[in-house]
Amino acid sequence: MAEQTLTRVPLLEAQGICKYFGGLKAVDHVDMTICQGDIFGIIGPNGAGKTTFFNICTGIFTPTQGRIFFCGEDITAMSPEAVAQKRIARTFQNLQLFKFMTVLENVKIGCHIKTKSNMFDAILHTPTFKRDEAFTTEKSLEILKRIGLFDFRDTLAGNLSYGMQRKVEIARALALDPKILLLDEPAAGMNPLETKALMEFIQALNADGYTIAVIEHDMKFVMNSCNRILVLNFGQKILEGTPAEVKTNPEVQSAYFGKGMVAGEAIR
């Protein structure tokens, strides 16, 4: 175990992150280290600052204080587009799919950050546009095959089940070729079978080499899939540790599980 700790390579790091909206301290001096190969969970009650923290990590918000580092590079002041170029991909709490486009077309959109075509190329169907179209189609079909959505490539995204739509959204994020994938409440609105399938899907992605960070309220999901967990409450960090450490920490139990509740009972 000690040897594994020594070989952990930091990928995404937060140092002293604060985000204040007037007098509201949405995030208050939070540190975090996600290492290569992690499935890293971020948990906490509603209003704990989880999504705000994700937004800071991906350039949507600029922190009031603190720095974000990715692969050792300071990315704090970068735009969301520049952050995506660094191969940090994310999904959102609410589905962001184009429901009247096919699964393949939705995933192809994720590839366009790597293309060179402009509006002029698209209108005139220049050789650059044709090369980009061939690239995005091939890349997207490869992703759909790898994650088991190939048979749905021509299906309108809006005709799929909610759980399948979530997988399409993750597939589109994978089109960025991410070094890390950030998922914001991917199991929200899912039934138990869909949640179990999603958990297995995320574990399979991790086994394929993807580093994953996930905000999630489903404690069974988090405890059974994540190797490291960050616990937030009222914008502050309570603990960063293993699932076992989280389950047995009295402060976490009081803030997240509720006083008088045993953590083990909450996640069975």
C-alpha positions in Angstrom: 0.0 0.0 0.0 2.8 2.4 0.9 4.4 1.7 -2.5 1.2 2.6 -4.3 1.1 5.9 -2.5 4.6 6.7 -3.7 3.7 6.1 -7.3 0.6 8.3 -7.4 1.0 11.0 -10.0 -1.0 14.2 -9.4 -3.1 15.2 -12.4 -5.6 17.9 -11.2 -4.8 20.0 -8.1 -6.6 22.7 -6.3 -4.7 24.9 -3.8 -6.6 27.2 -1.4 -9.5 27.7 -3.8 -12.1 30.3 -2.7 -15.1 31.6 -4.6 -17.1 34.4 -2.9 -20.4 35.8 -4.3 -20.7 39.0 -2.3 -20.9 37.8 1.3 -21.6 34.2 0.3 -18.6 31.9 0.6 -19.6 29.2 -1.9 -16.1 27.6 -1.8 -13.7 28.5 1.1 -10.1 27.5 1.0 -10.4 24.0 -0.6 -7.4 21.9 -1.5 -7.7 18.8 -3.6 -5.4 16.4 -5.4 -6.7 14.0 -8.1 -4.1 11.5 -9.3 -3.8 9.6 -12.6 -6.0 6.6 -12.6 -8.3 7.7 -9.8 -12.1 7.5 -9.7 -12.4 10.6 -7.4 -15.7 11.4 -5.7 -16.8 14.8 -4.5 -19.7 14.7 -2.1 -21.6 16.9 0.3 -25.1 18.1 1.2 -27.0 20.4 -1.2 -25.4 23.8 -1.3 -22.0 22.5 -0.2 -20.3 24.1 -3.2 -19.6 21.0 -5.3 -20.7 22.3 -8.7 -19.2 25.7 -8.1 -15.9 24.0 -7.3 -16.2 21.9 -10.6 -16.9 25.2 -12.5 -13.7 26.7 -11.1 -11.7 23.6 -12.1 -13.0 23.8 -15.7 -12.6 27.6 -16.2 -16.3 28.6 -16.0 -15.6 30.5 -12.8 -12.4 32.3 -11.9 -11.6 31.8 -8.2 -11.6 34.7 -5.8 -8.4 33.1 -4.3 -6.3 30.1 -5.0 -4.8 28.2 -8.0 -5.7 25.3 -10.2 -3.0 23.1 -11.6 -3.3 20.5 -14.3 -0.3 18.2 -15.0 1.8 20.8 -13.1 0.6 23.7 -15.3 -1.3 26.7 -13.7 -4.6 26.8 -15.6 -6.4 29.2 -13.1 -7.0 32.0 -15.5 -7.8 29.9 -18.6 -11.1 30.1 -20.4 -13.3 27.0 -20.6 -12.2 26.5 -24.3 -8.5 26.6 -23.3 -9.2 24.2 -20.4 -10.9 21.8 -22.8 -7.9 22.1 -25.2 -5.8 20.8 -22.3 -8.0 17.7 -22.5 -10.2 18.3 -19.4 -13.7 17.2 -20.3 -16.9 17.5 -18.3 -20.6 16.8 -18.3 -23.2 18.9 -16.5 -26.0 18.3 -14.0 -28.7 18.9 -16.7 -28.4 17.0 -19.9 -26.8 19.1 -22.7 -27.7 16.9 -25.6 -29.1 17.9 -29.0 -32.2 15.7 -28.8 -33.2 16.1 -32.4 -29.8 15.1 -33.7 -28.6 11.5 -33.9 -26.3 9.9 -31.3 -23.4 10.0 -33.9 -24.0 13.7 -34.6 -24.0 14.5 -30.9 -20.6 12.8 -30.4 -19.2 14.4 -33.5 -19.8 17.8 -31.9 -17.3 16.8 -29.2 -14.6 16.2 -31.9 -14.8 19.7 -33.4 -12.4 21.2 -30.9 -9.7 19.4 -32.8 -10.8 20.4 -36.3 -9.5 23.3 -38.5 -12.6 24.1 -40.6 -14.3 27.5 -40.4 -17.6 28.7 -41.7 -16.1 29.3 -45.2 -14.9 25.7 -45.4 -18.3 24.4 -44.3 -20.3 26.4 -46.8 -18.0 25.5 -49.8 -17.2 22.0 -48.6 -13.5 22.6 -49.0 -10.9 19.8 -48.8 -10.2 20.9 -45.2 -13.9 20.5 -44.3 -14.0 17.0 -46.0 -11.0 15.9 -44.1 -12.4 17.1 -40.8 -15.8 15.4 -41.5 -14.0 12.1 -42.2 -11.9 12.5 -39.0 -14.9 13.3 -36.7 -17.0 10.5 -38.2 -14.3 7.9 -37.8 -13.4 9.1 -34.3 -17.0 9.2 -33.1 -17.8 5.7 -34.5 -14.7 4.4 -32.8 -15.9 5.8 -29.4 -19.4 4.5 -29.9 -18.1 1.0 -30.6 -15.8 1.1 -27.6 -18.6 2.0 -25.2 -21.4 -0.1 -26.7 -23.5 2.6 -28.4 -22.6 1.8 -32.0 -26.0 0.2 -32.7 -27.7 3.4 -31.7 -25.5 5.7 -33.9 -28.4 6.7 -36.1 -31.0 7.0 -33.3 -32.2 10.5 -32.3 -30.7 11.2 -28.9 -34.1 12.3 -27.6 -35.6 8.8 -28.3 -33.2 7.1 -25.9 -33.8 6.3 -22.3 -32.5 8.8 -19.7 -29.7 6.4 -18.7 -28.6 6.0 -22.4 -28.7 9.7 -22.9 -26.3 10.1 -20.1 -23.9 7.6 -21.8 -24.2 9.6 -25.0 -23.2 12.8 -23.1 -20.2 11.0 -21.7 -19.3 9.6 -25.1 -19.3 13.2 -26.4 -16.9 14.2 -23.6 -14.7 11.3 -24.5 -14.4 12.7 -28.0 -12.1 15.3 -26.5 -9.6 12.5 -25.8 -9.6 13.7 -22.1 -6.8 13.1 -19.6 -9.5 13.6 -17.0 -13.3 13.3 -17.2 -15.4 15.3 -14.8 -19.0 14.1 -14.3 -21.5 16.3 -12.5 -24.2 14.2 -10.9 -24.3 11.6 -13.7 -26.8 9.4 -11.9 -29.3 12.1 -11.1 -32.8 11.1 -12.1 -31.8 7.5 -12.8 -33.6 4.4 -11.4 -31.5 1.8 -9.5 -30.9 -0.4 -12.6 -29.7 2.6 -14.6 -27.5 3.7 -11.7 -25.9 0.3 -11.4 -25.3 0.2 -15.2 -23.7 3.7 -15.1 -21.5 2.7 -12.2 -20.2 -0.3 -14.1 -19.7 1.9 -17.2 -17.6 4.4 -15.3 -15.5 1.6 -13.8 -15.0 0.2 -17.3 -13.8 3.6 -18.5 -11.4 3.8 -15.6 -10.1 0.3 -16.4 -9.5 1.6 -20.0 -7.2 4.2 -18.5 -9.5 7.2 -17.9 -9.1 9.3 -14.8 -12.5 10.3 -13.6 -13.9 12.8 -11.0 -17.5 12.6 -10.1 -20.0 14.7 -8.1 -22.7 12.4 -6.9 -25.4 12.3 -4.2 -25.9 8.5 -4.4 -23.7 7.3 -1.6 -23.8 3.6 -2.7 -22.6 4.7 -6.1 -19.7 6.8 -4.6 -18.6 4.3 -2.0 -18.6 1.4 -4.4 -16.8 3.1 -7.3 -14.4 5.8 -6.0 -11.0 5.1 -4.5 -10.7 8.7 -3.1 -13.4 11.1 -1.9 -13.5 14.8 -1.1 -16.2 15.9 1.3 -17.5 19.5 1.3 -19.9 21.2 3.6 -20.9 24.9 3.4 -18.1 25.4 0.9 -15.4 24.0 3.2 -13.4 20.8 3.0 -14.1 18.4 5.8 -12.0 15.5 4.5 -10.2 14.0 1.6 -9.6 10.3 1.9 -10.6 6.7 1.1 -14.2 5.5 1.3 -13.3 3.7 4.6 -12.0 7.0 6.1 -15.1 8.9 4.9 -17.5 6.3 6.4 -15.8 6.4 9.8 -15.2 10.1 10.1 -17.6 11.6 12.8 -17.6 15.1 11.2 -18.7 13.6 7.8 -21.4 11.5 9.4 -22.8 14.5 11.1 -22.7 16.8 8.1 -23.7 14.4 5.3 -25.4 11.4 6.7 -27.2 13.2 9.6 -26.7 12.9 13.3 -27.7 9.6 14.8 -27.3 7.8 11.4 -24.6 5.2 10.9 -22.8 5.7 7.6 -22.9 2.0 6.7 -26.7 2.0 7.0 -26.9 4.9 4.5 -25.1 3.2 1.7 -26.3 -0.4 1.8 
